[in-house]
C-alpha cells in the first residue's frame, strides 16, 4: 500500500518535502493538474456583479484554495479558448 501525502500548509513545507523524498512510494492518484500563471497582469477590469454571484464565486474559489480573481480569470480564459 502506498503512503499518503502529509498535509503541507506552506509552499516552503511542500518544497522541503518534495526535495527530500522519493515520491514513487506515495499515492498521487488524488492529484490534479495545476495551471500556473506566468503572464503579467497589465490590464484592469472593473465590473458590477450581483452580490449573490460574487459571494458564490468567492465560495467556489475558497473551496479550490485560490483567490477569487484567479477563478474569474480562469472562467474568462475557458470562455475564450472554447470557441
C-alpha positions, 0 to 999 in steps of 0.5 A: 500500500502506498503512503499518503501525502502529509498535509503541507500548509506552506509552499516552503513545507511542500518544497522541503518535502518534495526535495527530500523524498522519493515520491514513487512510494506515495499515492498521487492518484488524488492529484490534479493538474495545476495551471500556473500563471506566468503572464503579467497582469497589465490590464484592469477590469472593473465590473458590477456583479450581483452580490449573490454571484460574487459571494458564490464565486468567492465560495467556489474559489475558497473551496479550490484554495485560490483567490477569487480573481484567479477563478474569474480569470480562469472562467474568462480564459475557458470562455475564450479558448472554447470557441 
